[in-house]
Amino acid sequence: MALAGLTNLEVLRSATTNGARAMGRDVGALAPGKLADVLILDADPLDFRHLTCRVRPMEPNLGKIEGLVRQLLIELGEDANREGLLKTPSRVAKALAFLTHGYRADMRAVINQALFTQTTGGMVIVKDIELYSMCEHHLLPFYGRCHIGYIPDGKVFGVSKLARLVDVFARRLQLQERLTEQISQVVMEEVGARGVGVMIEARHLCMMMRGVEKQNSTMVTSSVLGVFRENLATREEFLGLACRRAA
């Protein structure tokens, strides 16, 4: 498709329309304010760039989710009208909307221009960032800690923004492997770092409370970019500092 002469919105509309057709959606039924939901669903899960578009994705239909949860309770053999379950569909709908609010986050608003000029060339590490996410295979939680390190190239992040970036990607249906890659890519691109390392240690309820029922297992994933990948000493320094526990 030729992009010359098209506005950003026209490019977005074209991409969204093509995505809708590919997924069998009624293109004519898409409201202008809801264009981005198809674009995001059709996007590469490792590509964070679509999150910066200013057209917000569709908000979840809480009423519809409530009805689906109520039907689920009935299918499971429960009495959806008993006292303890009367408000459960509403609670679950609101909880799911919160647990997936990362889909609707605006990356530019999250970073909020919190990039500062700094000539330091040393490694910056933020450790033990708590994360809570939902496994996309069983819709059960996984939780743990994220460690982020990067070597600046003229600019540094406001430290709280790294924690917020973790939440943007954790608050959605996820794989730990993908989550690790997404965080490292967005840090690398947004701050223009010379290199980035991300490590996540997490416990998955999908293998603790069901399936193999292993209670003490921890999954560890890492992603290294730039000089962290190219230089063994830099990579080992990051992993050593990230794994070091306070005395």
NORLIN-V213712 format. One record per pair of residues at least 4 apart in sequence whose C-alpha atoms are under 8 Angstrom apart, sorted by the first residue. I is the first residue (numbers start at 0). J is the second residue. If there is no record, write none. Layout:
# NORLIN-V213712
i/j
I/J
I/J
This chain:
# NORLIN-V213712
i/j
2/10
5/9
5/10
6/10
7/11
8/12
9/13
10/14
11/15
11/34
11/35
11/38
12/16
12/34
13/17
14/18
14/38
15/19
15/34
15/35
15/37
15/38
16/20
16/26
17/21
18/22
18/37
18/38
18/41
19/23
19/24
19/25
19/26
19/37
20/24
20/25
20/26
25/29
29/33
29/34
30/34
32/54
32/55
33/54
33/55
33/56
33/57
34/38
34/54
34/56
35/39
35/54
35/55
35/56
35/57
36/40
36/55
36/56
36/57
37/41
38/42
38/49
39/49
39/50
39/56
42/46
42/49
44/177
45/177
45/180
45/181
46/181
47/51
47/181
47/184
47/185
48/52
50/102
50/103
50/104
50/105
50/106
51/105
51/106
51/107
52/105
53/105
55/103
55/105
56/102
56/103
57/103
58/103
59/96
60/64
61/65
61/89
61/92
61/93
61/96
62/66
62/89
62/92
63/67
64/68
64/88
64/92
65/69
65/88
65/89
65/91
65/92
66/70
66/88
67/71
68/72
68/88
68/91
68/92
69/73
69/79
69/87
69/88
70/74
71/75
72/76
72/77
72/78
72/79
73/77
73/78
73/79
78/84
79/84
79/85
80/84
80/85
81/85
83/87
84/88
86/90
87/91
88/92
89/93
90/94
91/95
92/96
93/97
94/98
95/99
96/100
97/170
98/132
98/133
98/170
98/171
99/103
99/170
99/171
99/172
100/104
100/167
100/170
100/171
101/166
101/167
101/168
101/169
101/170
101/171
102/167
102/168
102/170
102/171
104/108
104/109
104/167
105/109
106/110
106/167
107/111
107/112
109/160
109/163
109/164
110/114
110/160
110/164
113/156
113/157
113/160
114/154
114/155
114/156
114/157
114/190
115/154
115/155
115/156
115/157
116/153
116/154
116/155
117/153
117/154
117/155
118/151
118/152
118/153
118/154
119/151
119/152
119/153
120/150
120/151
120/152
121/150
121/151
122/148
122/149
122/150
122/151
123/148
123/149
123/150
123/151
124/146
124/147
124/148
124/149
124/237
124/241
125/146
125/147
125/148
125/158
125/161
126/144
126/145
126/146
126/147
126/241
127/144
127/145
127/146
128/144
128/145
128/146
128/162
128/165
129/142
129/143
129/144
129/145
130/142
130/143
130/144
130/145
130/165
130/166
130/169
131/140
131/141
131/142
131/143
131/166
131/169
131/170
132/140
132/141
132/142
132/169
132/170
132/171
132/172
132/173
133/138
133/139
133/140
133/141
133/169
133/170
133/171
133/172
133/173
134/138
134/139
134/140
134/141
134/172
134/173
134/174
134/203
134/205
135/139
135/172
135/173
135/174
137/205
138/172
139/203
139/204
139/205
140/203
140/204
140/205
141/201
141/202
141/203
141/204
141/205
142/201
142/202
142/203
143/199
143/200
143/201
143/202
144/199
144/200
144/201
145/165
145/197
145/198
145/199
145/200
146/197
146/198
146/199
146/241
147/161
147/183
147/195
147/196
147/197
147/198
148/195
148/196
148/197
148/237
149/187
149/192
149/193
149/194
149/195
149/196
150/192
150/193
150/194
150/195
151/155
151/190
151/191
151/192
151/193
151/194
152/191
152/192
152/193
154/190
154/191
154/192
155/190
156/160
156/161
156/190
157/161
158/162
159/163
160/164
161/165
161/186
162/166
163/167
164/168
164/182
165/169
165/182
166/170
167/171
168/178
168/181
168/182
169/173
169/178
173/177
173/178
174/178
175/179
175/199
175/220
176/180
176/220
176/221
177/181
178/182
179/183
179/197
179/198
179/199
179/220
179/221
179/222
180/184
180/197
180/221
180/222
181/185
182/186
182/197
183/187
183/195
183/196
183/197
183/222
183/223
183/224
184/188
184/224
185/189
186/190
186/191
186/192
186/195
187/191
187/192
187/193
187/194
187/195
187/224
188/192
193/225
193/226
194/223
194/224
194/225
194/226
194/227
194/228
195/222
195/223
195/224
195/225
195/226
195/227
196/221
196/222
196/223
196/224
196/227
196/234
196/237
197/221
197/222
197/223
198/219
198/220
198/221
198/222
198/238
198/241
199/218
199/219
199/220
199/221
200/217
200/218
200/219
200/220
201/217
201/218
201/219
202/216
202/217
202/218
203/207
203/217
203/218
204/208
204/209
205/209
205/210
206/210
206/211
206/212
206/213
206/214
207/211
207/212
207/213
207/214
208/212
208/213
208/214
223/227
223/228
223/234
224/228
224/229
225/229
226/230
226/233
226/234
227/231
227/233
227/234
228/234
230/234
231/235
232/236
233/237
234/238
235/239
236/240
237/241
238/242
239/243
